[in-house]
Amino acid sequence: MNIVSKISNDDTRIKDYFDLLKPRVMSLVIFTGICGMLLAPGVFSMHPLVAAIAILSLSFGAGAAGAFNMWYDRDIDAQMKRTKNRPIPSGKVPSAEALGFAVVVSLFSVMLMGMATNWVAAGLLAFANFFYSVIYTMWLKRSTSQNIVIGGAAGAFPPMIGWAAVTGDVTLYPVLLFLIIFMWTPPHFWALALYSNDDFTKAKLPMLPVTHGAAHTKWQMLIYTLVLTAITLLPFVLGYAGLIYGITALILNGFFILSNVNVLKEKQGFKQAKLMFAYSIFYLFAIFGALVIDHFV
């Protein structure tokens, strides 16, 4: 019975540390990073084991940044319904252990990426981790309503890192992939911020709905979505992608704009904001998936 109990406790502890890595966020990072690799010239000359290590490094790097974020934000996470059950505020993982875990995993991911692929990819991974952990988490998040706009750059690096892991350089195409995620992040996160406004207000975080109100936020979401639409069409316009992607992007953006309009029209409650948030996740997967399918078809 003691052995069974110990195994059960060990499994629970592993899960708690895995939760520190923000696995749901990590899934988007992994997917867009893989897409960046698949779109890079010469990807099939890359050894499968090296490619797998690159993906693992990217995953660990993103997870380490998430763990650092949880460590630094443990005080505000404890105040919000959405985050109060995270490993640190719930007491499942001591804060000191979480910090040590984040630092070790971050350093490991960068070194592994550099040794397995190249130091351009490793440098981009290190900078993305630094940007999210220090620039966004420690500075922007608590100081400006533009926190997610500027800080969103950290989450836009994965396809560029994936590309660099294959080629050892960065060209215009991976920059476009970066810009797609960069412009997608504000409307995606602000949809969440609208229906989580009470939480952010309680934690005294200067999210846009808190500082400027719901109406202003909804208009900003629409503006960013329109700019995002233009950027997502650039791979087709510039000849990087073909008709399959071009048509798919138009359809996906049409529904994204429509979801924005529905949010803008909603006078009470945040049902449409929740629907838009859910669609935005599907949208990003679909946009990058369409790029890859078009590339190989």
N, C-alpha and C positions, 0 to 999 in steps of 0.2 A: 504493500500500500504506500509506503514511504517513497519507493522508487517511482511508482505511478504519479504520486503527488509532485515529486521533483521534476519529472519530465513535463508534467502539465504546467508547472510554474516556469520552467525554462522556455517552453513554447510561448507562454504569455509574455514573458520578458522580451523574447525575440520580436514578437508582434509589436510590442510597445516601441521598440527601437526602429522597427520598420515603419511604423506610423509617423515617427519623427521625420522621415524622408519625404513626407507628403506624396504618397504613391499616386493619388489621382492627378495631381499636377505633373508628376513625373511621367505619366502616360503620354501626355501631350508633348513633353520635351523629347521623349524617346521617339515618338512617331515622326515629329517634324525633323529631328536629327537624322533618322533613317532616310527620310525623303531627301534631305540635303545630300546624303551619301549617294543615293540611287540616281540623282539628277547630275552628279558630278561626272565629268569625262574620265574614263579609265577605271570605273568602279569594279568592273569584272576582272580586272587584272590584280585587284586587291585580294590577298589571301583571306578566305572566310574566317579563319581564326583571328586575324588582325582586325577585320571588320567587326567581329563579335566583341573583341576587347575594346574597340573604339566606342561601341554602343554602351558597353558596360561602364566605361569611364565617364561618358556623358551622363549616364543615369546616376552614378554615384555622385558626380559633381553637382548635378541639379538637386539631388536629395540632401547633400551636405549643406547647400545654401538654404534649403527649406528647414533643416534642423537648426541652423544658426538663427534663422528668422523666429522659430518657435522659442529658442532660448532667450533671445533679446526681448521678444514680445510677450513673455510669460505673464507679465503684470496685466496687460490689456486683454490677453486671451482669457484670463480668469474672469473677466467682467462680462464677456459676451457669450450669449447662448450658443452661437455657432461654433465657438472655439473652446468653451470651458472644459470640455471633455478630452482635450488634447493631452498627450502623455505628461507634459510638465505641470500644467495647472491642476490636473487631476491627481497628481502625486505619484504617478506610475513610474516616472523617470526623474531622478534628482537633476536639478538644473546644471550643476557642475559636470555631471556625467554627460549630459546632453551637449554641453559646450565642447568638452573633450572629444566626444564622438564626432561632432560636426567638423572640427579642425582636422582630426586624423583622416576622416573620410575624404575631405576636400583635398588635402595634400596628396593622399593616395591616388585619387582620381586624376589629378593633373600630371603627376609623375608617370602613372600608368599610360595615360594618353600620349605623353611625350615620347616614352620609350617604345611604345607599340606602333605609333604612326609617325608623327612629326611634331616639332615644337611650335609651329604656327597654330595648329589645332589646340595644343596644350595651352598656349598663351591666351588664345581666345576663351578657352574654358576657364582659365584662372581669372581673366578679366571679368567674365560674366558672373562668376561666383563672388568676386570682390564687389562688383556693381550692385548685385542683389543684396548681399550681406551688409555692406557698409553704406554705399550711396543711398540705396532705397530704404533698407530696414532701419539703419541707425540714424539717418538724416532726413530723407524726404518724407517718409511715411507719417512722421509726427509733426512736420513743420510746414507743409504746403498742400493746398488742395490739388495741385498738379502732380502729386506724388505718383499716382499710377501712370500718368502720361510719360513722365521722364523715366521713372523706375521700370516701366514696362519694357524698356530696352533690354534688360537682363534676360527676360523670357523670350526675346526674339533672336538670341544668338544660336540656338541649337542647329538650325539648318545650315548656318554659316560654318559652325564647328564641324558638322558632318561632311560638308563639302571640303573643307580644309584638311580633314583627316584623310581624304582620298587624294587630293591634288597637291596639298602643301601650300596653297595660295588662296586668295579671295579675289573674285572678279565681280562684274556687275550683276550677274544672275543671282548669286547667293546674297548680294546686298538687297536685291528686290525681295527675296524670300524673307530677309530680316525685316524689311519695311512692311510686308504684309502682316506679320505678327505684331509689329510695333504699333501699327494703326488699328489693328483688331482689338488690342488689349483694353483701351479706354471704354469703348461701348460695351465690351464683354464684362468688365469689372464694374462699371457704373450701373449696369442692370442689376448686378448683385447688391451693390451699395444702396440702391433704391429700396429694395425690400428688406435690407438689413440696416436701414438707417437708424433705428432705435439703438441697435447694438453699438454702432459707430459713435452715436451721440453720447451714449453712456460712457464709452471708453475715451471720449474727448479726442477722437481722431478727426483731422480736418479733411475728411472725404468730401467730394464736391457736393453731394446732396445735403451734407451737414452745414457747409459754409455758404452755399449759394442757393439751396432749395431744390426741390424736385423738378420744377418747370425748367429752370436753367440747365440742370443736368440732362434732361430729356433732349433739349435742343442741341446741347453739345454732343450727345450720343449720335444724333442724326447727322451732324456735320462730319464727325469722324467716320461714320459709316459711308458717307458719300465720297470722302477722300479715299477711304479704303477700297471702295468700288473701283475708282480710277487706277489705283496702284495694282490691284489684282488683275487688271486687264493689260498691264504693261508687258508681262511675259508673252502674251499673244501678239500684241502690237509690235514688239521688238523682235519677234521671230523665235523666241526661246521655246514657245509652246504653240501647238496647232489648234485646229478648229474644235476638236473634242474638248480641250480645256477652255477655249474661248466661250463656247456655248454654255458649258457647265458653270463657269464663273458668272456669266450673265444671270443665269437662273438662280444660283445661290445668293448672289447679291440682291436680286430682286426680292427674294423672300426676307433677306436681312433688312433691307430698307422698309419693307412692309411691316416687319415686326417692330422696327423703330417707330413707325407712324402709329401703330397700335398702342405702343407705350405712351407716345405723345398725346394721344387722344383720350387715354384713360384718366378719368377724373378722380376716382376713388379706388383705393386698394392698389395692389401691385401684381395682380395676376399676369398681366402682359409682360411685366418686367421679368418675372420668373420664367415665362415661356421664352422670352428673348434670350435670357441667360442660357437656358438649355439648348436653344437653337444655335447660339454662338459657338458652343463647344462642337456640335455636329458640323457647323460651317467650317471651322478650321481644319478638322479632319478631312472633310470633303474637298476643300480647296487644294490641300496638299496631295490628297489622294488622286485628284483629277490631274494634277501636274505630272505625277509619276505614271499614271495610266497613259496619258497622252504621249509622254516621252517614249514609252516602250511600244505603244501601238503605232 
